[in-house]
């Protein structure tokens, strides 16, 4: 009586019943999930609108001094020699003592260079515009007090 083989059969049946139930549930709810409309998250929209507004203010503020010059100065400041030296240093260290050996042009390394280029070409100008827009608002607020 102590060594019954019935619980093993019961467990197998439970797994089969559960698997069938999950399969049935997935089949019945799959079309509903596919057609479900997701609403935009309100705080995300507010932050994006605020960033667009501050960028526009920065664009107008930098229009007098030259947008290209300001973006180049911001690029030098945000992705300048210190950042580039750090990236080169980390790459050299990774080549000398890798966590896992990979070729120099492995997918991960190429993706990292892509992120660096994305940062330099799109994020840095956005940061410059946001900073100029916010600085203009602060200057206006301080001038009015």
C-alpha positions in Angstrom: 0.0 0.0 0.0 2.8 2.4 0.6 4.3 2.1 -2.9 1.3 2.8 -5.0 1.8 3.6 -8.6 -1.5 5.5 -9.0 -0.1 9.0 -8.1 2.2 8.9 -11.1 -0.7 8.1 -13.3 -2.8 10.9 -11.7 0.1 13.4 -12.2 0.4 12.4 -15.9 -3.4 12.9 -16.3 -3.2 16.2 -14.5 -0.5 17.4 -16.9 -2.4 16.3 -19.9 -5.6 17.9 -18.7 -3.8 21.1 -17.9 -2.1 21.1 -21.3 -5.4 20.5 -23.1 -7.1 23.3 -21.0 -4.3 25.8 -21.8 -4.4 24.8 -25.5 -8.2 25.3 -25.5 -7.9 28.7 -23.7 -5.2 29.9 -26.1 -7.3 28.9 -29.1 -10.4 30.6 -27.8 -8.8 33.9 -26.7 -6.2 34.3 -29.4 -8.5 36.2 -31.8 -9.6 38.5 -28.9 -6.0 39.3 -28.0 -5.1 39.9 -31.6 -7.8 42.5 -32.1 -7.4 44.2 -28.8 -6.7 47.9 -29.2 -4.2 49.3 -26.8 -4.7 52.9 -25.7 -1.7 55.2 -25.5 -0.4 55.8 -22.0 -1.2 59.4 -21.0 2.0 60.3 -19.1 4.0 59.2 -22.1 2.1 61.5 -24.4 2.4 64.4 -22.0 6.2 63.9 -21.7 6.5 63.6 -25.5 4.5 66.8 -26.0 6.5 68.6 -23.3 9.8 67.5 -25.0 8.5 68.6 -28.4 7.4 72.0 -27.0 10.8 72.5 -25.3 12.6 71.4 -28.5 10.6 74.0 -30.5 11.5 76.7 -28.0 15.1 75.7 -28.2 15.0 75.7 -32.0 13.6 79.3 -31.9 16.2 80.4 -29.3 19.1 78.9 -31.2 17.9 80.3 -34.5 19.7 83.6 -33.9 23.1 82.0 -33.0 23.0 79.1 -35.4 21.5 75.7 -34.7 24.4 73.8 -36.4 27.1 75.5 -34.4 25.2 74.8 -31.1 24.6 71.2 -32.0 28.3 70.7 -32.8 29.3 72.3 -29.5 26.7 70.0 -27.8 28.1 67.0 -29.6 31.6 67.8 -28.5 30.3 68.3 -24.9 28.1 65.2 -24.7 30.0 62.8 -27.0 33.4 64.4 -27.0 36.8 63.0 -26.4 36.1 61.7 -22.9 33.2 59.6 -24.0 35.0 58.3 -27.1 38.1 57.5 -25.1 35.9 55.6 -22.6 34.3 53.6 -25.4 37.7 52.7 -26.9 39.0 51.8 -23.5 36.1 49.5 -22.8 36.5 47.9 -26.2 40.2 47.3 -25.7 39.5 45.8 -22.2 36.8 43.6 -23.7 39.3 42.3 -26.3 42.0 41.6 -23.8 39.8 40.0 -21.1 36.6 39.0 -22.7 33.7 37.4 -20.8 33.2 35.3 -23.9 35.4 35.3 -27.0 33.8 36.9 -30.0 35.1 38.3 -33.3 35.7 42.0 -33.4 32.8 42.6 -35.8 30.3 40.4 -33.9 26.6 41.4 -33.9 26.8 42.9 -30.4 29.8 45.1 -31.2 28.2 46.3 -34.4 25.0 47.0 -32.6 26.9 49.0 -29.9 28.5 51.1 -32.6 25.0 51.6 -34.1 23.7 52.9 -30.8 26.7 55.2 -30.4 26.0 56.7 -33.9 22.3 57.0 -33.1 23.2 58.8 -29.9 25.6 61.1 -31.7 23.2 62.0 -34.6 19.8 62.1 -33.0 19.9 62.2 -29.2 22.6 64.8 -28.9 20.8 67.4 -31.0 17.6 66.7 -29.1 19.4 67.2 -25.8 20.8 70.5 -27.1 17.4 71.7 -28.2 15.8 70.7 -24.9 18.5 72.4 -22.9 18.2 75.6 -25.0 14.4 75.6 -24.7 14.5 75.1 -20.9 17.3 77.7 -20.5 15.1 80.2 -22.4 12.1 79.5 -20.2 14.3 79.9 -17.0 15.7 83.2 -18.4 12.3 84.5 -19.1 11.0 83.5 -15.6 14.0 85.1 -13.9 13.6 88.3 -16.0 10.0 88.6 -15.0 10.6 88.4 -11.3 
